[in-house]
Structures are given as C-alpha cells and as structure tokens.
Amino acid sequence: MDIPTNKNYDSEFCGSLPLHFINLVQPHGFIMVVQKETFLIRQISENVTDFLGVTPADILNRNLTEFILAEQIEVIRRKTQQWNIEDRIPENVSFTINSVEKNFSAVIHSKENYILLELEPIQPLAPGQLDFVHIYQEIMFILAAFKKADTIEKLGQIAVTEIKKLSGFDRVMIYRFDKNWNGSVLAEALEPDLQPYLNLCFPASDVPRNARDLYFKNPYRFLPNREYTPARLVPVLNPISSNFTDLSDCNLRSVANVHLQYLKNMGVQASMSTPIIKDNLLWGLISCHHKTAKNLSFEMRSAFVLLSSIISAQVVAKENEQSLGQINNLNEVFTKLLAQMYQEPDFRQGLIQGAYTLNHLFTSTGAAIVLDGEIKKVGKTPTNDEIKSIVHWLQRSRINKIYITENLTQFLEPAIHYKEVASGLIALPIALERGDYILGFREERAQTIDWGGNPNQAITIEPDGKTYHPRNSFAVWQEQVKNMSLPWSEQDVQMAEQLRIAVLERIVRDSH
C-alpha cells in the first residue's frame, strides 16, 4: 500500500536544498580543476597540502604537465575528448612533487570547458582486505546465489546478507520507494546489538527529491567518517566558468549538515548508499551503516556500483516476471469475460453474471455499469444514489480516460459515508457527456503502518523558517491508515482500457 504523506517536506523544504552547489570536499581525497587544452590548474581544494605537501598557492595556475608524466596527460586528453561529458572516467595517476612520487585513484569528469579530477591516495591492502580478483570472485558468488531467489524479498535478503559479509558494514538494507517517495525496508542484515529497521517505513523527507536526483549523476554516496572538517575549493568561484563548480557528480562532494545530523541521531558514523534503478526511475537504495569510521577501498566501492547494477537488473527481471504472470491471468479472465459479453443480448449481463464478472477482472469487491441512466451492479457497492453522485463528480472533473484512486474520500468528500465498500475506485469512461461509466470498487483496507519515528515530526523548523533539523527518534511509531483500499496496479489499468475498447466496439455493433 502506498502511504499518504501528511506533510510535504519532501518538495516544500528538504527538496529545495541546492545540494549540487555544496562547494566543499570530504577530506579523504582532493579535487583539482584544470583548463581543457592547456591543462593549467585553475582551482583546487585547500586540503591538497595533506596529499601533495604543497599549498594551493604553490600549485594554482601551474601546468598539470609539471607533476604528471606526459603519457598520463595524453591518456587524460584522449579519454576526455572521446567520452561524453556526462561520463566519469576512472584512471590511476602519479604525481611527482619535490622528487617524491605519490599514486592516486582518479575519477575524471570531462566538463564543457574544464576537466575535474577527484583524487584519492592508493593505499596498500590492509590485513583481511580483499584485492580486486577476490572481490570479483565474491561478486560471482553473489550473482549465483541470486538464481535461488524467486521473489524480490528473497533476492533482497540474499543481497544484504552477502554485501554485509563482503563489506563488513554493521548494517546493510535495501530500501524501496513507493509512489509518494516514502521508503520501506524490505531486506536487512545487521549486527545483533542494532535496532532492526526491517519492514519499517521512512518519510520522503529522509531522502528528499534533490538527493534522489543526484543518484542519477553519481553512482554512490560514501561517507567514511561523519565527523570531519570539509575542505573549501580555492578560489571559491571557478575561474573558468565564473560560477561555483558543480560537484553533484563527485564522490568527494561534502555532505549536507542536515544529513550529518540525521546520521548522528541514528548512531551512524560511516555510511554508503547506491541506487537501484528500474525503467530510469529510482526504485530504491542499497544503504549501509557503520557505528565507527570506516573507509572502503576504491575497488570495493567499484564493486558496490557493479552490484547495484546487477541488483537493478534482477529487480527488473523479477518485477517483469511477476507482471507477466499477472497479465497472463488477467488475459485469461478477460478472454472469458469477453466471450460472456458477446453471448448475451444485453452485454451488461455478460459482465456482471456468469462464471466471471468485472470483479474478477478488476480484483474488485464491487462493480457497477452506468449506461443510459440505468445502473447494474455486482458485489459490494455504494447505493444507486451514491453511484450517481460519483458519476456526476467524474463528469464535473472531466474524467475522460481510465481513472484510479485508492483513497476516494481524499477527492470526493461524501465518499466517507460509503468508504467501507468503495475506498478504492477505478472508472472507465464510456460516454462522459451522457454519464456512461463502468466502475470498479475496492473496500476499505485499514492498515497499521510501522514508521521509523513519527513521520509528522520528520523535521523541526527553526523560527527563522529556513533552518531545520532531522528528528531525534527512530523508535517504532505506529499509524492507523484508514479510508484506503489496496492500490491499483499498472496491469489493472491496462486491462480496464482493453475492456473499455471492447465495450465501445460492442455498443457500436449494437447500434447498427
């Protein structure tokens, strides 16, 4: 069931933060902006001193060729010329300064007029840390395990269990969004001393719109240590673009203060998240938490990105498989219902009587056909007068295509009096001006939603109306959801449209 959002913090408040213009850098790496063609260094993060032993003033406006071998410069030039400007180019580079060579993992971003380099030092493997070959072997093992999963829930549980073993995070979750962007935890693996979040729901403001959008620019968000001092870019404005440098697709981009506070309130010191994308939409997240600071190798983060893509593909396959099964069942019902409809002199009888009725096609608890001012019904429905009021509302609203809602009372206030039989509505317009409709009803399905904290207190706003803080408590908070039916699916809408066309064809045939 999709959960209504009581307060639209997602778009009104949290969603308005300009995260892409956070001009600060996390301290586990540094950023360098160089001019295309000339390779002059025009902007750099002030923490370059920690990695190269020189100040920003020492390196600004000097040529990158002074510090990197010509062969590596040529690789950067070639790849930034050939690749699309939206691409992120991984590469290893070596800086030599004062006769000292230092090696870095780089992510190279080719922009319109400049090249942005994210640089992190290549560290030797720590004891117990996997190299790339062993990481690859683990990914192949996980991929083989996925074949045993016949549902998305089982797939998710295998994924979080194996990712936790691979990465060593204290908690790994798969978090799924509904159509209102509230999230629910469908799979979780965690250390025994942590509070479980499995099956809990979290409001849309926890991952607001602008943060969700960034997952299409950046394949992961990584925070090795919540307690850090960010580094500024020097100079503040990019001399090439005369504007702030857009760091939205950068791994090293600093994290918004409100998110750091959110993690602190959860008792999280390090985190990482990667997107699950289906049909170019953000379906969910793989979210990892750790109670203490935790760094991941560049190779391990790359493995996360690969796993995210694999899990996205598996989600698509599983959902398509489920949809295909539903469509096949509905097609079988539709074929038999269509045969009944054409066997009857009055086609309406073929839709409400016999072995199959509209309720079988719509998975509804009641249905009505309103044609030429006459109402024929099957199952649990509102009264005739109430059905007429629904039709009048549909006409006033100019509903001339398939309409669905699982919360009719939200749009039609009098529906509160018959919510028990018609909290959900699917409406098929046959002739809008005459008020001819086929209606399917779903009864109220009261539900208790377990939230991770009170969603109505998701944020606290300061008196200035601008500053806000995330909630402090993530204890289970129960909400009784009323006036809602089970949701309608895309397959329901598709079958309704097929039925509408068949009915119109029958009406045309009968008129000749």
N, C-alpha and C positions, 0 to 999 in steps of 0.2 A: 504494500500500500504506500502510495506517495503521501508524504506528510505535509500538511499545510504549514507555512512559515508564518508565525504570529507577527513578527516584526521584520521588516525588510532591511536589516542591517547590511545584508549582502551587497545590495546595489546602492542604497542611500548613503552608507557610511564607509564600511570597510572596503567596498568595491571602488571607492573613489581615490584611494591612496595611489600616488604615482610611483609604483614600485620600480618601474623601468628607469626612473631618474634618481634612484638611490646612487649617489656618486661616491660610494665608499666601498672598500675592498676588505675581505676577510684576510687575516694575517698569515695564513698557511701558504700563500703564494703572492705574486705581484703582477701588475698589469703594465703593459707598455703599448703606447700608440705611436705608430710610425707612418710617415708620409709615403703614399704609394709612389712608385718610380724612383724617388730619391733615397728612400729608406732613412730619412732623418727622423730622429727620436723627438717627438713633439710633446708628448705627455707621458707621465709615469707615476705610479703610486709611490707615496713617500716611504713605504717600507722596503723599497729597493735596497736600502742600506743593509737590511738584515740578510739579504741573499747575495748581493754582489760586493758589499763593503764600500760602496760609493754613495754619495748623496745625490738627490735629484739634480741639483745644480751641476754636479760633475758630469752628468750623462745627457741632460737635455740639450737638444739641438746638435748633438753629435750624430755621426752616421752609424747605423747598426753594423755596417761592414767593419767597423773598428773592433768589434767584440765577437763577431761570429764569422766562421770560415766562409769563404766565397762559395764553396759547394753548397752549404746550408742556405745561404742567401738565395742562391739560384733555385733551390728546391722551393723555398717560400714564394719566390717570384712566379715560378711556373705554376704552382698549385693555386695561388690566389688569382692568377689570370684565367685559369681553366675552370675553376669551380664557380658555382653560383654564389652570389654574395650572401645568400641565406645559409650556406653550409659552414660547418665547424670542421676545421682541418686538424687532425692530431698529428703531432710531429715531435721528435726529440731534437733538442738544440743544445749546443755547448757554448757557454760564454767564457772568454778568456780576458781577465782583467788583472793587471799587475802581475802577469805571468802565471796566474792561477786559473786553472780550468774548472768550471762548475757545470754540471749537467742538469738539464731541466726537461720535464714533460711539458709540452706546449699544446695549447689549443689556439689555433689561428683563425681569426674571424676576418674575412675579407669584406670591408665596407666600401661604400661608393668612392670615397676619396682617401681612405686610410686603411691601414691594417692594424688590428688589435691583437696583441699576443697575451694570453694568460699563461703564466709560467709558475710551475711548482717544482721544487728540487726532487730529483730522483733519489730515493732513499734505498739503501740496501735492505734486503728482506730481513724482517725481524724473525726470531725463533718462532716456528709454528705458522709463519705467514706463507701462503701459497704463491707459487710463481704462476706465470700465465698458462703454462702447459697443464698444471694441476687444476687451475681454475676452469680451464676448458673441459677437462675430464669431468669435473663436478657438474658443469652445466649439461653435458651429455647425459649424465646420470639422472639429473632432474628432468630433462626432456623425456627420457624413457619412462620415468615414474608418472609423468602426466598422462601417458597412454592408459593408465589404470583408472583414470577419473572419468566417470560417466555423467557427472553434474558439475556445474560451476563451483558449487560449495566444496566438493571433494577436490577439484582442481586447486581451489584457493588454499585449502588446508595443506595439501602436498607442497604447494609453492612456499607458504610461510614457514613450514617446518624445515624445509631444505635450505631456504635462504638464511634462516636463523643459524643453522649449522655452518653454512658456508661463510657467513659474515661475522658471526659472533655477537650480533646485536642482542640486547636484553629482551627486546620486544619487536616482532615483525607482524604487521597487519595488512590485510587487503581491505580496502575502504571503498565502498561502492556508492555512487551518487544516484539520487532519484531525480525526477524531472524538475523539482524545486531546488536542487543542489544541496539538499540535506544529505549527509552521508551516514552510512551504516557499516559496521564492521562485520564482514561475512566470514572472515577466517583470521585466526590469531595464533601465534606461538610466542610464549613468554616465559621468563624466569618465574619460579613459584612464589617469590615474595612480592610480585607486582599485582596491582589491581587489574583484573581482566576487563577488557572492553568488548569482548565478543558479543555481537547482536545489539550493542548499544548504538543509538543514533546521535549524531552531532549536527548542530545547526549550520546552515550555509555560510554563516559569517566566519566559521572556523577556517574555511578555505575560500576566501572571497573571490569574486569574479576576476579581479585583476591578477591574483595569484594563480588561479586556474588557467588564465590565458597564457601565462609565462611558461607553462609546461609544454606548449607547442613551440616555444623558442629554445627552451633549454631542457634536455632530456632527463635531468635530475637536479634536485636541490640537496646540497650537502653542507652540514654544519658540524665540524669536528669538535667544537667547543663553544658552548653558549656564552661563556664569559671571555670576551675578547675585546681588544681595543681596535676598531677599524682604522684602516689607512685611507687618507684622502688622496685624490688624484691631483697632481701638480703639473701645470696650473689647474685651477678649478674648472675653467672652460677649455674645451678642446680647441686649440688654435686653428685646426684645420676646418672644423665645422662651425666655429664660433658659437657653440652651444655646449650643453652638458653632454658628455659621452654616454650613449645609451648602453647600459650594461645588462639589459634584460636577458640576453642570451649567454651571459657569462657565468661560469661555475663559481667564480670568486666574488661575485657581487655580494655585498653585505646584506644582512637580513634585517628586515624592519623591526624596530624596537618592540612593537606590539606583539610580534611573533616570538621574539626572545622572551618576553614576559609570559606569554602563553605557555611556552615550553618550561619555563621556570615553575609556573603554577602546576604543571603536570609532573614535576620532578625529573625532567629530561635535561641532560647535559649535552648530548650529541644526537644528531638525527640525520636521516637521509630519506628522500622520497623520490619515486619515479612514477611516471604516469602509465595508466592502462588506457589505451585509445581504441575506440571502435567507431568505424564509419566517420573518421575525422572529428569525433566528439570525445571529450574526456569522460570515460566510463567510470574510472576510479583511480585509486592510487595504491602503490605498494609503499607502506610507511614504516620506517624503522626508528626505534628509540633506544638510547643507552643512558644509564644512570650516571656514567662518568664520561670524561672526554675520550673520544675515540677517533683515530684517524684511519682512513682506508686508503690503500694504495690506488694509484691511478688505474692499475689493471683491474682491481676489484670493482671500482666504480664503473669501469667499462663493461665488466661482466653484468653488473646490475642493469645497465642500459640494454644489453643484449637480452637478458632475462625478461625485462619489461616488454620488449618487442615480441618475444616468444609467448609470454603470457597473454598479451593483447591478441595475438593470432589465435591462441587457444580459446580465449573468451569469445571471439567472433565465431569460431567454429562451433563451440558448444551452444551458443545462443541461436545460431543459424540452424543447428540440428534440432533444437527444441522447437524453434519456429516452424521448421519444415514438418515436424510431427504434428503440431497443432493445425497447420494449414491442411495437411492431408486428412486429418479427422474432420475438420470443418468442411472441406470439399466434399467428403463423403456425405455428410449431413445435408449440405447444400444441394447436391445432386438428387437425393431422395426427396427433399422438401420441394424442389423444383418439379419433380415428377408428380407429386401430390397436387401441386398448384395447377398444373395443366390438365390433370384428370378431373378436376372439379369444375362444374359450370360457373360457380362463384369462386374465383381464385382465392378469396379470403378464407374460405373454409379449408382449403388445402394448406394454409399457413398456420391455422390455429387448432385443427383437428387432425387425427390420424397418428401414425406411429411417431412422426417427427413434427415439431412445432417451431415457431420462432424462438421459443426458449432454448431449444437445443442448439440453434444456430448462434444465438447471442450469448449463450450461457447466462441467461437472464432468469429472474424469478417471476417475471410477468411481462406481458406484451400486449399491445393494442394496435389495431388498424383503424385509422380515422379516414373515411372515404365518403364523399358526398354527404357529409353531415352525420353519417352513421358510424357507430363505434362497435367494433367486435374485439373481444378480449380473451386472453388465456392466462392462467396462473394468477398470482397475487398482483393486483394493480390498484391504482387510485380509482375513485369513483368516476362515473362519466363526467360529472360537472368539473371535477378536478382535472381530468384529462383534457377537457375543453379549455380550461384555463392555461394548461401547459401549451396547447396548440396556439392559443391567442398570443402567448408570450413569445413563442417561436416565430410567429408571423410578425409581431412588432419588432423583434430583433433581426428580422430579415434573414433567418437561418435557411439558406438555400443549398447547403451541402451537408454531408454527414456531420452531426454534432454529438459530442460526448462530454459527459461530466460525471465524476463520482461524488460530487457534492452539490446537488441541485439547490439546496437551501441557500448556498452562497450567492446564487444568481436569481433565484425566484423565491422570495420570502415566504409566500403561502405554502411552499412545499414542506415547511416544518411540520404541517399538520398530517402529512402522509409519508414522512421520511421512513417509517418502518417498512413500507413496501416500495418506495421509489426515491432512495437517496441517490441512486445512480440512474442516468438516463442516456440512451442512445437514440437519436432521432434521424429518420430517413425522410427527407422531403420528397414528396411525390408531386404535389402541385401547391406551392406556397400560397398563392393568392386565394385558392379555394380552401386552404387549411387541410389539405390531404397529407397525412404523415403516417409512417409506421414507427411505432415507439417501442423500445425495449426498456424494461425497468430492472434495477437490481436493488434488493432490500438493503437496509442499513446493516453494516457490519461493524459494531462497536469494537474498538481495539485499544489495548493498553500499550503505549509506546514507552520504552525504556531509553531515556536520554542520558548522555554522559554530562550531567549538570543541567541546571534549569535553562532551557533554550530562551526563555523570556528575560534572562539575566546574562545573556551571552556576552554582552559588553556593558561597561559602566562609562557613561559620558560625563566629562567634567563640566562645570558651569559655563566654561567658555564655548561649549557646543562644538568644539573641534577636537579636543584631546579625548582619547578613550582608552580603556583598559580591558583586557580579556577577563573572563570570570575566574574565580579562585578555586571553585569546587568542580570536580568531575565525578562526584558521587552520583549513583543512580538516582534519577529524578523521573517519576512516572507521570505520564499524561494520559488522560482518558480521551480518546478521539471518538467523537460522535458525529452523526449526520453524514457519514461517509459510507460508500459501498466499496466493494472490490473494484480496482481500476479496470478500465477497458484497455485492450491491447491493440497494437497495430493490426493484428490479424482480424480482430473484431471489426475494425473499420473497413478493412479490405473486403470482408465477406458482406458487410452491410451495403457497401457500394455495388457489389455484384448483385445482391438481391434487389436493390433499388432499380438497377437497369433492367433486370428480368421482369419486375412488376410493371415498369413503364412499357416494356415491349408487349406484355400481356394486355395491358389497358388499351394500347394502340390496336392490337389484333382484335379485341372485343368490340372496338368502336366501328369496325368495318363489316 
